[in-house]
Structures are given as structure tokens and as C-alpha cells.
Amino acid sequence: MAKYLQHCSFCGRPENELRILLAGITGFICDECVEHAYGMIKERTDAEKGNKFSFTKDELPRPKEIKAFLDQYVIGQDEAKRYLSVSVYNHYKRLMQKDSNDDVEIEKSNIIMVGQTGTGKTLLAKTIARLLRVPFSIVDATVLTEAGYVGEDIESILTRLLQVSDYDVKATERGIVFIDEIDKIARKSDNPSITRDVSGEGVQQGLLKLLEGSVVNVPPQGGRKHPEQKMIPVDTKNILFICGGAFDGIEKKIAQRMNTQVIGYTSIQRTANIDRNNLMQYIAPQDLKAFGLIPEIVGRLPILTYLEPLDRTALRAILTEPKNAIIKQYIKMFAMDDIDLTIDDEVLDYIVDKAIEYKLGARGLRSITEDIMIDAMFELPSSGKNKLCVDLEYAKSKIETSAKLRSA
């Protein structure tokens, strides 16, 4: 009696004509159909990746459009927004220069933003990431060390960008990286020492090749946790780097520079016009060098801009005006528990006064608001109440209670 042959449920060929026939619950599939299906899925996935990070010339967001988008989420800082908008727009244009027939090649202009803590450097980066059609990642410079020491290797900066682009190397090579806390890798001292500056000047030296543009072997899962992994080569020539840092104390360097060679009546007049309450607006590349950045890395960050210190008016606007304003977030959180939250204007002014007192910038607003709202957020979801009105007396009592607990 002849043996009954199984057939592939897709192509219909019998098992004696096939290398492998995989059995399912109600059918079979051969190895060739599996390969064909895999090819179709991969082609579809690659096309979707390309669409995710592709754009046409007409789709390019213009600098004014980019700034207008930033204005919806970030209060003030017009100077920094203008520089950032132009840099991002020029980065888009650089990615399209391959279509040009002439020999003029547009070089990238990495940017560095300097400003006090809580003025919006990281917020600007996170906000602009929503608008971009290129891979974007934010990394922290504080964890970086030289190769061979405890910490993260320089190449791990690109690992996150590679992950954001779904390990698409071509998309990664046209992305944008925001390096936060760049001031924390400043040279610790100008004096020679027997100890190595492994998280300062050593990291800056390692960053040079990334900022300038070179082929870097990137660990796809992080460098030191998976030493057996295969490295992925990434060309950083077309990756735009945006750096940000507080540079706490750099005002002293600016003041020293601006007060040098003060000789004669005209020099006295010139220094008299200096706004000493906002020295950051006079920042220059030589101030970064005096702070501890090596000349080579300053030269690879040609666009330098600053963020204004936040005054009372700006802090008050930050509480309520942006699309994701702090007060709007709390109102939404309470609304999810069917609780109607209202906050008196006097309370908002009180929060701003406390933030100025603590000198924490916009971050201080959230911590103060959290101290005021924490008890209500704990108790009300289980109380059955559907309304909460925060007045000045309530806010002061919560802040005073919090202050007593922390001083105890």
C-alpha cells in the first residue's frame, strides 16, 4: 500500500519534493514558503522604517515653524530657540545635499547651550524631539569615563540613537544626539597630577572623534555588560550633536574676561554698560575653555548660545501657559479620578515666590507644587470627594509642614 504524502498547505507540493515540511495544528508549510514569507515581511518592515525617518523638501519644517512649535511648550528663551531651530533646519538640509550636483558640501554645525539649572535646556531638547523626522536621543555625560574604567564608554552615546532607529544604521547616521550635563566632564585642574582625569579631560578627548565625524564601532546593547556582542560600525559624519550644561560658576570667568585691560575713561564707560545680573549673555568660547573644556572640543561646537535666567514673570507663565504646563498636569491627574481641581491665583504667586527663594528655576516649581498637592493626591482618590479648591492658607500650611519634616 502506497504511503500517503503530506503536502504544503501554501504551495501544494508533496513532502518528497521538499527539504523540510513543518507541521502545524491543521496544516503544513515548507521551508521555501517560510523564506518567501520572511522576505515579504522584511521588505515591508524596511519600507516602514524608511517612511518613519524620511521626508521630502516640501515637508521640511522651516526655522520659524520649529520655533513656533517650541513656543507652545517652552516659555521665553527666544535666543536659544532661534539657534536651535536654525541648527535643526540646516541639519535637515545637509541630509538632502546628496542630491546636489556641485562640489559644495555643507558641513554640520554642532551647538552648545549654556544656562543655569532649571532654565529649560533639557526641556528644549525633549520638545524638539516631538517634531523631528530623524532619530533623536538624549544622553547624560556624567556617566561617561575613559575606556577601561568603571562607567560608560564614549561609544554608548550612539547606542541609544541606534536603538531609537530600530537598529537601522542608515537612519542612525542622520540622527541628532543631545548630550546633557556637558559641563560635568570639564577638566578638573590645569595642574599636572599623578592621577588620571578619567571622567573629565579623558572623556573630552574621546568625544572628539564623535563630534568631528568618524566611523565608530557601537555596541548595540551597551559596551561593558555584553562584551561578546558584535559591534555595529556607525559613521558620525552626518549626526548632529547638541550639548547642554549649567556651567555653574562660569559667570566668574566671564566677569574676569570682561574686566581685563580696564584702562582709561572709555574702558570704564564700557564696563559700566554691562548687565551684571545676567553675565551669561556675554559668554564666549574662551570662557568655556577657561571653565575646563579643551580647545579641540570647543572648536567642534561652533554654535554657542545661552539661556536667560528665569525671572518672576517667566516662572509664573511656566505654571499655566505651556501645553504641558505644571498646573494643567495636576488638573488632568485629578480629573482622571473624577476630581475637579481649582487653584487660586494667590497660590500660584506663592509657588513662584518660593521657587525664586530656593533658586532651582522651573524644576523648583514642580517640587513646591508637589509638596502642596501630595496629601490631597494620597487621600482624595479614596474619599469619594469630587472637588478640591487649593487656597493660599492651605498651600502655606503644606509647605510649612514639609519644611518642618525636612529640618527635623
C-alpha positions in Angstrom: 0.0 0.0 0.0 1.5 3.4 -1.0 2.3 5.8 1.7 0.1 8.9 1.9 2.3 12.0 1.3 1.7 15.3 3.2 1.5 18.5 1.2 2.5 22.1 1.9 -0.7 24.0 2.6 0.6 27.1 0.8 2.3 25.9 -2.4 0.7 22.4 -2.5 4.0 20.5 -3.2 4.3 17.0 -1.7 6.9 16.3 1.0 9.1 14.1 -1.2 9.9 17.2 -3.3 10.8 19.4 -0.3 13.7 19.6 2.1 11.7 20.5 5.2 8.0 20.4 5.9 6.9 22.0 9.1 3.7 20.6 10.7 1.1 22.9 12.3 -2.2 22.1 14.1 -4.3 21.9 10.9 -1.7 22.3 8.1 1.8 22.2 6.9 4.3 24.8 5.5 7.6 24.1 3.6 10.9 25.8 4.1 10.7 27.7 0.8 7.4 29.2 1.7 8.8 30.2 5.1 11.7 32.0 3.3 9.4 33.7 0.9 7.1 34.9 3.7 10.2 36.2 5.7 11.4 38.2 2.7 8.0 39.8 2.2 7.8 40.8 5.9 11.4 42.2 6.0 10.7 44.2 2.8 7.5 45.7 4.4 9.4 46.4 7.7 12.3 48.1 6.0 9.8 50.3 4.0 8.1 51.3 7.2 11.4 52.2 8.8 12.3 54.3 5.8 8.9 56.2 5.9 9.3 56.8 9.6 12.6 58.8 9.2 12.1 60.1 5.6 10.8 63.4 4.3 10.6 65.5 1.2 11.8 69.0 0.6 8.2 70.3 1.0 7.9 68.6 4.4 10.9 70.3 5.8 9.9 72.4 8.9 11.2 75.9 8.5 13.1 77.6 11.3 10.1 79.8 12.2 7.8 76.8 12.2 10.3 75.0 14.5 10.4 78.0 16.9 6.6 78.3 16.9 6.3 74.7 17.9 8.9 75.2 20.7 6.9 78.3 21.9 3.9 76.1 22.6 5.8 74.2 25.3 8.7 76.4 26.4 8.4 79.9 27.9 10.9 82.6 26.8 14.4 81.7 25.7 13.9 83.2 22.3 17.6 83.4 21.6 18.3 79.7 22.3 15.2 78.7 20.3 16.4 80.7 17.2 19.8 79.0 17.3 18.3 75.6 17.9 15.7 76.0 15.1 18.3 77.1 12.6 20.7 74.2 13.5 18.0 71.6 13.2 16.7 73.1 9.9 20.3 73.1 8.5 20.7 69.5 9.6 17.7 68.5 7.5 19.2 70.3 4.5 22.5 68.6 5.0 20.7 65.2 4.7 19.4 66.3 1.3 22.7 67.6 -0.1 23.4 64.2 -1.7 21.1 65.2 -4.5 23.3 68.2 -5.3 25.5 68.0 -8.4 28.1 70.6 -7.4 31.2 70.1 -5.2 30.0 72.3 -2.3 29.4 70.2 0.7 27.5 71.7 3.7 29.3 70.9 6.9 27.4 70.3 10.2 27.5 72.9 13.0 27.2 71.3 16.4 25.6 73.5 19.0 26.2 74.0 22.7 23.6 75.7 25.0 24.7 77.2 28.3 22.3 78.2 31.1 21.6 77.9 34.8 19.9 74.8 36.1 16.1 74.8 35.5 16.1 77.3 32.6 14.9 74.7 30.0 17.9 73.1 28.2 16.7 69.6 28.6 13.1 70.6 28.0 14.0 72.3 24.7 15.7 69.0 23.6 12.7 66.8 24.6 10.3 69.2 23.0 12.1 69.4 19.7 12.3 65.6 19.6 8.5 65.5 19.2 8.7 67.5 15.9 11.7 65.7 14.3 11.6 63.2 11.5 15.0 61.9 12.3 16.2 59.6 15.2 16.8 61.6 18.3 18.2 60.6 21.7 19.2 62.3 24.9 22.3 61.0 26.8 23.9 62.1 30.1 27.6 62.9 30.1 28.0 62.3 33.8 28.2 58.5 33.4 30.9 58.6 30.8 34.5 57.6 31.6 37.6 56.6 29.6 37.7 53.0 28.3 38.8 50.6 30.9 37.3 52.4 33.9 34.0 52.0 35.7 31.3 53.8 33.9 30.1 54.0 30.3 32.3 54.1 27.2 32.0 57.1 24.8 30.5 54.8 22.1 27.5 54.2 24.3 26.3 57.6 23.3 25.4 56.2 19.9 23.9 53.0 21.4 20.7 54.8 22.4 20.4 56.5 19.0 20.8 53.1 17.3 18.0 51.7 19.5 15.7 54.6 18.7 16.2 54.0 15.0 15.3 50.3 15.4 19.0 49.4 14.6 18.7 50.9 11.2 22.3 52.1 10.6 21.4 54.5 7.8 18.7 56.2 9.9 21.1 56.3 12.8 23.8 58.1 10.7 21.5 61.1 10.1 20.1 61.4 13.6 20.5 64.0 16.4 22.1 63.5 19.8 21.6 65.8 22.8 24.4 65.4 25.3 23.2 66.8 28.6 25.4 67.9 31.5 28.4 68.5 29.2 29.9 70.8 31.9 30.4 67.8 34.2 33.2 66.5 32.0 35.2 69.7 32.3 38.9 69.4 33.0 39.2 69.2 36.8 42.5 71.1 37.0 45.2 72.7 34.9 47.9 71.3 37.2 49.6 68.1 36.2 48.8 65.2 38.5 49.7 61.6 39.0 46.0 60.6 38.9 44.2 60.4 35.6 41.2 62.6 34.9 39.1 59.6 33.6 35.7 61.3 33.7 36.9 64.8 32.7 39.5 65.5 30.0 39.8 61.9 29.1 36.1 61.8 28.1 36.5 65.1 26.1 39.4 63.5 24.1 37.1 60.5 23.4 34.3 62.8 22.2 36.4 64.5 19.6 36.1 61.7 17.0 32.3 61.6 17.5 31.8 65.3 17.1 34.1 65.7 14.1 32.8 62.7 12.2 34.3 59.2 12.0 33.3 55.6 11.8 32.7 54.3 15.3 32.1 50.7 16.4 29.0 50.9 18.5 27.9 48.2 21.0 24.2 47.6 20.2 23.4 46.6 23.8 25.9 48.7 25.8 29.6 48.2 25.9 30.6 46.5 29.1 27.6 44.4 30.1 27.8 42.3 26.9 31.5 42.1 25.9 30.8 39.2 23.4 28.4 41.2 21.3 29.2 42.1 17.7 29.9 45.8 17.1 28.0 47.8 14.6 30.0 50.5 12.6 28.3 53.9 12.5 29.6 56.9 10.6 29.0 60.1 12.8 29.8 62.5 9.9 26.1 63.4 9.5 25.0 63.1 13.1 24.2 66.5 14.7 25.3 66.9 18.3 23.6 69.4 20.6 25.2 69.8 24.0 23.8 71.5 27.1 25.2 72.3 30.5 24.7 74.6 33.5 28.4 75.6 33.8 27.8 76.7 37.4 30.3 79.4 38.2 31.2 80.4 34.6 29.9 83.9 35.3 33.1 84.5 37.3 35.1 83.5 34.2 33.0 85.9 32.1 33.5 88.7 34.6 37.2 88.2 34.7 37.5 88.4 31.0 35.3 91.5 30.6 37.2 93.3 33.3 40.7 92.7 31.9 42.6 95.6 30.4 40.3 98.2 32.1 42.5 101.3 31.5 41.2 104.8 30.8 37.9 106.6 30.8 36.4 104.7 27.7 37.1 101.3 29.3 35.2 102.4 32.5 32.3 103.5 30.3 32.3 100.2 28.5 32.2 98.2 31.7 29.5 100.4 33.2 27.1 99.3 30.5 27.5 95.6 31.4 24.4 93.9 32.8 26.0 92.2 35.8 22.7 90.4 36.7 22.9 88.4 33.5 26.5 87.9 32.6 25.6 84.7 30.7 24.6 86.7 27.7 28.2 87.8 27.2 29.5 84.2 27.1 32.2 83.4 24.5 34.2 80.3 23.5 37.2 81.4 25.6 35.0 81.3 28.7 34.2 77.6 28.0 38.0 77.0 27.7 38.6 78.8 31.0 35.9 76.7 32.6 37.7 73.4 31.6 36.6 72.4 28.1 39.6 71.6 26.0 40.2 73.9 22.9 39.6 71.0 20.5 36.1 70.2 21.8 35.2 74.0 21.9 36.2 74.2 18.2 33.9 71.3 17.3 31.0 73.1 18.9 31.0 76.2 16.8 27.5 77.5 17.6 27.3 78.8 21.2 24.1 80.1 22.7 22.8 80.8 26.2 19.6 80.6 28.1 18.3 83.5 30.1 17.8 83.2 33.8 14.1 82.9 34.6 12.5 85.9 36.2 9.3 86.0 38.2 7.1 86.7 35.1 8.6 83.7 33.2 8.2 81.4 36.2 4.5 82.5 36.6 3.9 81.8 32.9 5.5 78.4 33.1 3.0 77.3 35.7 -0.1 77.7 33.5 0.6 78.7 29.9 2.5 75.9 28.0 0.6 73.0 26.5 2.0 70.7 29.2 2.1 73.3 32.0 2.6 72.0 35.5 -0.8 73.1 36.8 -2.5 71.5 33.7 -0.8 68.2 34.5 -2.2 68.2 38.1 -5.7 69.2 36.9 -5.6 66.2 34.5 -4.3 63.8 37.1 -7.2 64.7 39.5 -9.7 64.7 36.6 -8.8 61.0 36.0 -10.2 60.3 39.5 -13.2 62.5 38.7 -12.0 65.3 41.0 -12.3 68.9 39.9 -9.2 70.8 41.0 -9.1 74.6 41.2 -6.1 76.6 42.4 -6.3 80.3 43.4 -4.1 82.8 41.7 -2.6 83.7 45.1 -1.3 80.2 45.4 0.4 80.4 42.0 2.2 83.6 43.1 3.2 81.9 46.3 4.7 79.0 44.4 6.7 81.4 42.2 8.0 83.3 45.3 9.2 80.0 46.9 10.8 78.9 43.6 12.8 82.2 43.5 13.8 81.7 47.1 15.0 78.2 46.5 16.9 79.2 43.3 16.0 76.0 41.4 14.5 77.5 38.3 11.5 75.8 36.7 12.3 72.5 38.5 11.6 74.2 41.8 8.1 74.9 40.7 7.3 71.2 40.4 8.8 70.3 43.7 6.9 73.0 45.5 3.6 72.1 43.8 4.2 68.5 44.7 4.7 69.4 48.4 1.3 71.2 48.3 -0.6 68.5 46.5 0.9 65.3 47.9 -1.5 64.8 50.8 -4.5 65.5 48.6 -3.3 63.1 45.9 -2.9 60.4 48.6 -6.3 60.9 50.4 -8.9 62.1 47.8 -8.9 59.1 45.4 -10.3 57.0 48.3 -12.5 59.7 49.9 -15.3 59.9 47.4 -15.0 63.7 47.1 -15.2 65.2 43.6 -13.9 68.7 44.2 -10.7 70.3 45.6 -10.0 74.0 45.9 -6.5 75.0 46.9 -6.3 78.4 48.6 -3.3 80.3 50.0 -3.8 79.2 53.6 -3.9 75.5 52.5 -0.8 75.9 50.4 1.2 77.7 53.2 0.3 75.1 55.7 1.5 72.2 53.5 4.8 74.0 52.7 5.4 74.8 56.3 4.7 71.2 57.3 7.0 69.9 54.6 9.8 72.3 55.8 9.4 71.1 59.4 9.7 67.5 58.4 12.9 68.1 56.4 14.5 70.1 59.1 13.7 67.6 61.8 
